[in-house]
Amino acid sequence: MRTMILFQNKPIPVYITESNKKTLDKLALTLNRKWETGKNALKNCLRSLISVEIVGSEATLHAINEKDTLTISLY
């Protein structure tokens, strides 16, 4: 299933296997927290974020540059 979230005033598509409002809320909280406190590699990924894929409790953050793509835990 595909849905959209707003992150840093940009609509970002989120691909998720199960539609769960809690998971999307947790994703938004985690992305905002990582934007504030994350390391440089993570911030580079978030600056060029183009989509997010959620499988279980992990989110794969796809960036424009493939080498910036990261997987983070939502919990």
C-alpha positions as CSV (number, residue, x, y, z in Angstrom):
1,M,0.0,0.0,0.0
2,R,1.2,3.5,-0.7
3,T,0.5,6.6,1.3
4,M,2.1,10.0,1.7
5,I,3.6,11.9,4.7
6,L,4.8,15.4,4.9
7,F,8.4,15.8,6.0
8,Q,10.3,19.1,5.9
9,N,7.4,20.6,3.8
10,K,7.9,17.9,1.2
11,P,5.4,15.1,0.4
12,I,7.2,11.7,0.7
13,P,5.6,8.5,-0.5
14,V,5.6,5.7,2.1
15,Y,5.2,2.1,1.0
16,I,3.9,-0.2,3.7
17,T,2.6,-3.7,3.7
18,E,0.0,-3.2,6.5
19,S,-1.9,0.1,6.9
20,N,-1.4,1.0,10.5
21,K,-1.9,4.6,11.8
22,K,0.5,3.9,14.8
23,T,3.3,2.9,12.4
24,L,2.9,6.1,10.3
25,D,2.8,8.2,13.5
26,K,5.9,6.5,14.8
27,L,7.7,7.1,11.5
28,A,6.9,10.8,11.6
29,L,8.2,11.1,15.2
30,T,11.3,9.1,14.4
31,L,12.1,11.1,11.2
32,N,11.7,14.4,13.1
33,R,13.8,13.2,16.0
34,K,16.6,12.0,13.7
35,W,16.5,15.3,11.8
36,E,17.2,17.1,15.1
37,T,19.7,14.7,16.7
38,G,21.0,12.4,13.9
39,K,24.5,12.0,12.7
40,N,25.7,13.6,9.4
41,A,25.1,10.5,7.3
42,L,21.5,10.3,8.5
43,K,21.0,14.0,7.9
44,N,22.3,13.7,4.3
45,C,19.8,10.9,3.7
46,L,17.0,12.9,5.1
47,R,17.9,16.0,3.0
48,S,17.5,14.0,-0.2
49,L,14.7,11.6,0.9
50,I,12.5,10.5,-1.9
51,S,10.6,7.6,-0.4
52,V,10.3,5.3,2.6
53,E,9.6,1.6,2.7
54,I,8.4,0.0,5.9
55,V,8.8,-3.7,6.6
56,G,7.9,-4.8,10.1
57,S,9.5,-2.4,12.5
58,E,12.2,-1.1,10.1
59,A,12.0,1.7,7.7
60,T,14.3,1.9,4.6
61,L,14.9,5.6,3.7
62,H,15.5,5.9,0.0
63,A,17.6,8.9,-1.0
64,I,18.3,10.5,-4.4
65,N,21.9,9.3,-4.2
66,E,21.8,5.5,-3.7
67,K,24.8,5.5,-1.3
68,D,22.8,7.7,1.1
69,T,20.0,5.1,1.5
70,L,19.7,3.9,5.1
71,T,17.5,1.5,7.2
72,I,16.4,2.6,10.6
73,S,14.5,1.0,13.4
74,L,11.1,2.6,14.3
75,Y,11.2,1.2,17.8
